[in-house]
Amino acid sequence: MKKQQTLTVRSISHLTGGSVHITLCPPQGEALPPMQPGQFVEVAIGKADVLLNRPFSIFHADAESLELLVKPLGRATDVLADYAAGDTMRVISPLGRGFRMPAVGSKVLLIGGGVGVAPFYFHAEALLRIGIRPTLLYGERTTPDASLIATLSAVADVKVCTDDGSCGFHGLVTQHPAFACDYDLVQVCGPMPMMKAVYAQARERGLDTQFSLENKMACGLGACLCCVEKTTTGNRCVCTDGPVFNIDELPW
């Protein structure tokens, strides 16, 4: 059930590479609503002349805290990165359709490009609870933040790919040897060129694959139609029918 709350910044950490890890907590006596991996939240950036809410993947959530991994890429996210402990922001959560949970014993590959890795810590935690330790291919332009890699490595077998070869495998996630293995389920989030490259190979190999889309959104509730995506069943709102779509739903 969706809930709007004013949350307080408990901590904010600036990571190598420019990303920001934010932990939020609800007012005393309140709890956050249950959230599922792959869902997202809408945040009102109240510190500046940012009129529209912004969507963010859920890095981790429980009844007492919500964690976001944000990459400052524009006016709203730049302002958000300047928040400090004790500041407050209005958050609507949870929104959208999350990742499918596989059958127990499945072999799962997660692929995150850049800040698209954000939903996979929460998801990998859920997979571990049913006895599945996924492989996570994490693509970045250059060496990722060491503390972020350590956090992700606690819940997944992380394999880093970098464009410049400064860390891990030198090349694209689709070129990594781990991607050539067979999987029962592949789940992907990141830049569109990366997702379309994964899509093409997954189609060819018949891999059961899901994609978390990052279309621009405003309301997050299906009213503004900013995030409409063409699918095999017609135009659909990413914020309500997604953000996660199965490979057969996308005509890429």
N, C-alpha and C positions, 0 to 999 in steps of 0.2 A: 504494500500500500504506500502510495506517494505521501511524503510528509515535507512540509516546509519548516525549517528551523533556523535560528540564528546560532551559528557555531562559533566557538572561540579558538583562535590559533594557540595550540599548546606548545608547538615547536615548529621551527622552519630551518631547514638546512640547505645551504647552497653547495651543489655538487660540482665536481670537475666536469667541464664541458658545458656548464651553464644551466643545467636542470636544477629544479628546486623541489625538495621533498617537504611537504606540509602535513602536519598532523593537527586535526581539528577535534574538538570535543563538544558535546551538547551541554546545555545548561544543567546545573545541578538539579537532580530529581527527574531528569528526562533521559530517555534512551534513544539511540538511533534506530530507525526501522531496519528489519532484516534486508540484507542486500546479497545479490548473487554475482559471481564472477562474470565479467563481460558487460554488466550493466554500467550506467554512468550517472553522474550528478550534474546539476546545473548550478552555477555559482554566480551570484550578483556581485560584481566588482564595485563596491560602494565608495571607494576612495577617490574616484576621479569621474570625469565626464564620459563614462562608459555606459551606454544606455541599455545594451542587451546583455542578458546572462551568457555565460560561457560554459560549454560542456567539457567535463573531464572524466577520464576513466577512473575507476576505483582501484587504487593500488592495494589497499587493504581496508577492511571494515569489520567492526564488531559493534556490540551495543554501546560501547564507551568511547570509541574513536573512529575517525575516518581519515585515511591517508591518501594523499594525491601526489603524483609525480608530474610536474609541470615544466614545460620547456618555454621560456619567454621568447615569443616570436612576433609580438605585436604590442599595441598599446595596452590592451587588457591584461595580457600575461606579464608584461613588464611591470605594470602596477601591482599585480598580484605577488610578484617576486619581491616587492618591497614591503610586504606585510611583515609584522613582527609579532612575537608572542604576546598574547593579550588582546590583539585586534580581533574584531568579529566580522563575519560575513554571513549573508543569507544563502542557504543551500536547500535545493529541492532534491530529494532522493527517495528511493532509487528510481531510475528511469530506464526504459528500453528492455530489450530481450537479450539475455546473456548467452554464454557458451553452453553447449550441450555437454552433459557429463557422460563419459564413455562407460562401457561395461567394465566391471571389475576384471583386472588382468590384461586390459588393453595396452598396446604400445602407442604412446602419444608423443607427438612432436609439436612444440610451440615455436612460433617464429615471430620475433619482435624486431622491428626496425626503428632505431632512434627511440623517441619517447613512446612509440607504439609498443614498447615492452611493458608499459605501465600496468595493463590489466593482468599480466601473467604471474605476478607474485601471488595475488589473491587466488587466481585460478589454480596455480600449482599447489597452494595450501590445501585447497579442496580436493585435488587429485590425490595428494598424499594421504588424506583421511580415508580414502577407499583403497589404499595400498598401491597407488600408481605414482611412480617417480618419473616425471616426464623429462624428455630432452628439450632444452631451450636453446635455439639458435638466435643469438642476439647480434644484430648488425648495426654497426656504427661507422661514422666517417673516420674516427680516430679512437685512441684508447679510452674506454668508458671509465666512469668513476669507480675506484676500487671498492668503496664501501657498498655501492649498489650491486656490484658483481658478487660480493660476499653475501649480501642479503638474498639475492636470487639463488645463489649456490646452495643455500640452506634448504631449498625446496625443490630444486631441479638440477639436472646435469647440464651446466651452462657451457656453451661453446660460442666463443666470441669471434665475430668476423669484422674486420676493419678494412675500409677502402684504401687506407695508406699503409697497411701492413704493420702498424705500430703495436698491435696486440692480437694474439690469437691467429686465426686464419686470414691470409691476405686475399680478399676477394669477396664476392657476393654470397649471400646466404644460400642461394640456389646452386652455388659451386662447391659448397662445403660437402665433404664426403658423407657427413651424417644425413644430409638431405636425400642422398641416393638410397638410403635404407627403406625398408617397407614399414609402414605404420598403419595402425587401425584407425587413427584419427589425427589430422593435422589442423592446427588452429593458428590463425595469422592476424597480425595487426601491425600497421606501419604505413609508410608512404605508398601512394597508389602505384608507382612504377614497380616497386618491390612486390606488392601484392599481385599485380597482374603477371609478373614473371613467375611467381609461385603458382598462380592459377593455371597458366599455360602448361607447366610441367605436371601439375597435379591432375589436370584433365587427361593429359596423354597417358599418365600412369594409372589412372583410375583410383586416385587417392580420395578417401572421404575427407573433405576439407571444409572448414568454416573460415569466414573472413569477417573481421570487425572493422566496419567502415568508419571513416573520420570526416564525413561530410560536414560542411558548415551548418550550424544550427542557431536558432534564436530562442524559440519557446521551449523546445524539448518535449512538447506535448502533442505534436501533430497538427497544430493550428496554423502556423505561419507558412508551412510548405517550403521552407528554405532548403531542406535537406533531402528533397525527393530524389530517389535513385531509380533508374530504369531496371526492372527485373524481368524474369521470364513470365511473370504473371501480371505485368503492368507496372506503372509507376507506384512506388511505395515510399512512405516516410521512414528514413533511417532511424529517427528518434523513437518511433513507436513500433515499427515492424522489425527494426534492427536494434542496435547497430550490428548485431551478428547475423550473417546470412550464410546459408549452405551454398556450396559450389554450384548446385543445380539451379539455384535461384538467380544467379548472376550471368548475364549474357555477354561476358567480356570476350 
